[in-house]
Amino acid sequence: MPRLSEAEIGDMFLAACRAELTALKPGNVHIHAAGHGMQVAQFEASAEAAAPWVAARGEKVGTRILRAVEASFAAAGCNTNLGILLLCAPLAAAAEMDLEAGLRSRLHAVLASLDAGDAAAVYAAIRKANPGGLGAAPEQDVAMPPSIGLIEAMHLAADRDRIALNYTNDFADIFEFGLPELTRIRALADDPALAVTTLHMAFLAQFADSHIIRKHGEATANDVRQEAIALGPLWQPFAQRNKLCDLLDFDADLKRRNINPGTTADLVVATLFVAFVCDAMGLGGAS
């Protein structure tokens, strides 16, 4: 199996971020509507600033995440992409590996190699980003230096954070749900932006968004999931242009309620990144 160059990985990361911003994604920031006090330009600037660190060949995953968060914060002035970076940095490290295996097998090797140094860097990145609804944890709180490895720390957070959960299961949400769903959508929709809208709604309907849970509670997150399911006729089997006005109404309603499905956006970007990497590596899926 081929490995990708640093420049190729950086370009694919940027392409995934830009594709996500170009699509209508109810509740998130996108080219159709700003939201939550943030503009598309901030997300574009932070993606450009982060890309060299996400793709930095040979760097530890934790270092990539911390430096990318610092660069993003300097460019945008706020946290725009912590979850994206937590997901995409290990995927980028997997894509650069010289290993006769598919991307998910390479990712498994990357995750297995994470250590206490990665944990310390990721904790520092989280403190820098200070994501909404972070709160305190009973064990290994990010306010203090960790005493365990990164995967152990992610296990402790997995019951309250979907990104942490994915570190414990080789990114199952992406490889077992997001990527097959995107493959299905691509076969039906010839407009990439509409495909991303469909993917966003599919994730929103599949999982209670953990960013919403942290900020508003589990009941609200489950309500939003049920709303996405009920809106299925607007996006199944795929979103169509003449239905976008109704999805924009849903977008505006979520923003009026200050509800931001941020974890869903992170999963969408990571799925797009995986798809671009797999396409470039000649992989048909999650092998």
C-alpha positions in Angstrom: 0.0 0.0 0.0 1.3 3.5 -0.8 2.0 6.2 1.8 1.1 9.8 1.1 3.5 12.7 1.2 3.3 15.5 3.7 2.0 17.9 1.1 -0.7 15.5 -0.1 -1.9 14.9 3.4 -2.0 18.7 4.2 -3.9 19.3 1.0 -6.5 16.6 1.8 -7.0 17.9 5.3 -7.6 21.4 3.9 -10.0 19.9 1.2 -12.0 18.2 3.9 -12.3 21.3 6.0 -13.3 23.4 3.0 -15.8 20.8 1.8 -17.5 20.9 5.2 -17.7 24.7 5.3 -19.2 24.8 1.8 -22.2 22.6 2.7 -25.3 23.5 4.6 -24.9 21.8 8.0 -27.8 22.7 10.3 -26.5 24.2 13.6 -22.9 24.7 12.4 -21.1 27.5 10.7 -21.1 27.3 6.9 -21.2 29.5 3.8 -25.0 29.8 4.0 -25.0 31.2 7.5 -22.7 32.2 10.3 -23.5 31.3 13.9 -22.5 31.1 17.5 -20.5 34.3 17.2 -18.3 32.8 14.5 -17.8 33.3 10.8 -16.7 31.0 8.0 -13.5 33.1 7.5 -12.3 32.1 11.0 -12.7 28.4 10.2 -10.9 28.8 6.9 -8.0 30.6 8.5 -7.7 28.1 11.3 -7.7 25.2 8.8 -4.9 26.8 6.8 -2.9 27.4 9.9 -3.4 23.9 11.2 -2.8 21.9 8.0 1.1 22.0 8.2 1.0 20.7 11.7 -1.6 18.0 11.0 0.6 16.7 8.2 4.0 17.2 9.9 5.8 14.1 8.9 7.5 12.2 11.8 5.9 14.4 14.5 4.1 12.7 17.5 0.4 12.8 17.3 0.1 14.9 20.5 2.6 17.4 19.2 0.7 17.7 15.9 -2.5 18.4 17.9 -1.0 20.9 20.3 0.8 22.9 17.6 -2.2 22.9 15.3 -4.4 24.1 18.1 -1.9 26.9 18.9 -1.7 27.9 15.2 -5.5 27.7 14.8 -6.1 29.9 17.9 -3.5 32.5 16.6 -5.3 32.6 13.3 -8.9 32.6 14.4 -8.9 33.9 17.9 -11.1 31.2 19.3 -11.5 27.4 19.3 -12.8 26.4 15.9 -11.3 22.9 15.3 -10.1 21.0 18.4 -12.3 18.0 17.7 -11.3 18.0 14.0 -7.6 18.0 15.0 -8.0 15.3 17.6 -9.5 13.1 14.9 -7.4 14.0 11.9 -4.0 14.1 13.4 -3.8 10.3 14.0 -5.4 9.7 10.6 -2.7 11.8 9.0 0.0 9.9 10.9 -1.5 6.7 9.6 -1.6 7.9 6.0 2.1 8.6 6.1 3.1 5.2 7.4 5.2 2.9 5.3 3.1 -0.2 6.1 1.5 -2.8 3.9 -1.9 -2.4 5.4 -5.1 -0.4 4.9 -5.7 3.0 6.6 -7.7 1.6 9.5 -5.0 -1.0 10.3 -2.4 1.8 10.1 -4.5 3.9 12.4 -4.7 1.0 14.9 -0.9 1.0 15.0 -0.8 4.7 15.5 -3.2 4.6 18.4 -1.4 1.7 20.0 1.8 3.8 19.9 0.4 6.8 21.8 2.0 7.4 25.2 2.1 9.8 28.2 3.9 12.4 26.1 1.0 12.4 23.7 -1.4 12.7 26.6 0.4 15.7 28.1 0.4 17.5 24.7 -3.3 16.8 24.1 -4.2 18.0 27.6 -2.3 21.2 26.9 -4.2 21.5 23.6 -7.5 21.1 25.3 -6.6 23.7 27.9 -5.6 26.1 25.2 -8.8 25.5 23.2 -11.0 25.5 26.3 -14.0 24.0 24.5 -17.6 24.8 25.6 -19.0 22.8 28.4 -15.7 21.2 29.3 -16.3 21.1 33.0 -14.3 19.0 35.4 -13.6 15.2 35.4 -13.3 13.0 38.5 -10.1 11.4 37.2 -7.2 12.8 35.0 -8.9 16.2 34.7 -7.3 18.2 31.8 -6.6 21.1 34.3 -3.7 18.9 35.7 -0.9 17.1 33.9 -1.9 13.5 33.1 -0.2 10.5 34.8 -1.4 8.0 32.2 -1.2 7.4 28.4 -3.5 9.1 25.9 -5.6 6.0 25.2 -6.1 5.4 28.9 -7.2 9.0 29.3 -9.6 8.6 26.3 -11.1 5.5 27.9 -11.9 7.6 31.0 -13.7 10.2 28.9 -15.4 7.8 26.4 -18.7 7.7 28.2 -19.1 11.5 27.9 -17.2 12.4 24.7 -17.7 10.8 21.3 -14.3 11.7 20.1 -12.7 10.1 23.1 -14.9 7.0 22.4 -13.5 6.8 18.9 -9.9 6.7 20.2 -10.9 3.5 22.0 -12.5 1.7 19.0 -10.2 2.6 16.1 -12.6 5.4 15.0 -15.6 3.1 14.5 -18.0 6.0 13.9 -16.0 7.1 10.9 -15.0 3.7 9.4 -18.2 1.8 10.2 -20.8 4.5 9.8 -19.5 7.7 8.2 -17.5 6.2 5.3 -20.1 3.6 4.2 -22.7 6.3 4.4 -20.6 8.7 2.3 -20.0 6.0 -0.2 -23.7 5.4 -0.5 -24.5 9.1 -0.8 -21.7 9.7 -3.5 -23.4 7.1 -5.7 -26.6 9.1 -5.6 -25.7 12.8 -5.4 -23.6 14.4 -8.0 -23.2 17.6 -6.0 -20.5 17.3 -3.4 -22.0 20.0 -1.1 -25.3 18.2 -1.0 -23.5 14.9 -0.2 -21.9 16.6 2.8 -25.2 18.0 3.9 -26.6 14.5 3.8 -23.7 13.1 5.7 -24.1 15.7 8.4 -27.8 15.0 8.8 -27.1 11.2 8.9 -24.6 11.7 11.7 -27.0 14.0 13.5 -29.7 11.4 13.3 -27.5 8.5 14.2 -25.7 9.8 17.4 -26.6 12.2 20.2 -24.0 14.9 19.7 -21.7 15.0 22.7 -20.9 18.7 22.3 -24.7 19.4 22.8 -24.7 17.0 25.7 -21.9 18.9 27.4 -23.5 22.3 26.9 -27.2 21.5 27.2 -27.6 18.1 28.6 -28.5 14.6 27.3 -32.2 15.3 26.9 -31.6 18.3 24.5 -29.1 16.2 22.5 -31.6 13.4 22.1 -34.3 15.9 21.1 -32.0 17.3 18.3 -31.4 13.7 17.2 -35.1 13.0 17.0 -35.6 16.3 15.1 -33.0 15.2 12.5 -34.7 11.8 12.2 -38.1 13.5 11.7 -36.7 15.7 9.0 -35.6 12.6 7.1 -37.8 13.4 4.0 -35.6 16.5 3.5 -32.3 14.6 3.3 -33.1 11.0 2.5 -32.0 9.2 0.4 -29.9 12.4 -0.1 -30.4 16.1 0.3 -31.7 17.9 -2.8 -31.4 21.6 -3.6 -35.2 22.3 -3.5 -35.3 21.1 0.1 -32.4 23.4 1.4 -34.8 26.2 2.4 -36.4 23.8 4.9 -33.0 22.7 6.2 -32.0 26.3 6.5 -35.1 26.8 8.8 -33.8 24.0 11.0 -30.3 25.6 10.9 -31.8 28.9 12.1 -33.9 27.3 14.8 -30.8 25.5 16.2 -28.8 28.7 16.3 -31.7 30.6 17.9 -31.5 28.0 20.7 -27.7 28.3 20.8 -27.4 24.6 19.9 -24.2 23.8 18.0 -23.7 20.1 17.0 -19.9 20.5 17.0 -19.0 16.8 17.4 -21.1 16.1 14.4 -19.1 18.6 12.4 -15.9 17.0 13.6 -17.0 13.6 12.5 -18.0 14.9 9.1 -14.6 16.5 8.5 -12.8 13.4 9.6 -15.0 11.2 7.4 -14.3 13.4 4.4 -10.5 13.3 5.2 -10.6 9.5 5.4 -12.5 9.4 2.0 -9.9 11.6 0.3 -7.0 9.6 1.8 -8.6 6.3 0.8 -9.3 7.6 -2.8 -5.6 8.7 -3.1 -4.3 5.4 -1.7 -6.5 3.4 -4.0 -8.5 1.9 -1.1 -12.1 1.1 -1.7 -13.1 1.5 2.0 -12.0 0.9 5.5 -9.4 -1.9 5.0 
